[in-house]
Amino acid sequence: MRTPVSVLVILLTVLTAVPRVHAQASHTATQSAIDAALEQHVSSVAADRADVLRVLEHPAVKEVAARAGIDLRRAASAVTTVEGHQLEAMASQARQVEQALAGGQSRVVISTTVIIIALLVIILLIVALD
């Protein structure tokens, strides 16, 4: 009777230890993979900021901002502090504006003007809320 109890205790001990030993196995990413992911994120954020700032420097955007009474220096400084989803949204809008203006049009289309104003208002709201 003592032998079956001993076998049962040993079996239960082994069965409880196996998941713990298995859980200690390394499932983490390598340092080079982490570095590559961080580098990609940083370059993506920098590219988004550059897209927004490039659009803010466009003469048509400056003209629309002047007519609307928006200070582009303040908007440009706000772009450097924005991160995350807000920056992605602003960059997306900036790319739309850039595409609309890329055709060499001498006249700004009303939809482009609306997008520019929306972009500037978003930037100013972010500055005001921070």
Secondary structure, DSSP 8 states (H G I E B T S, - for coil): -HHHHHHHHHHHHHHHHHHHHHHTS-----HHHHHHHHHHHHHHHHHHHHHHHHHHTSHHHHHHHHHHT--HHHHHHHHTT--HHHHHHHHHHHHHHHHHHTT--SS--HHHHHHHHHHHHHHHHHHHH-
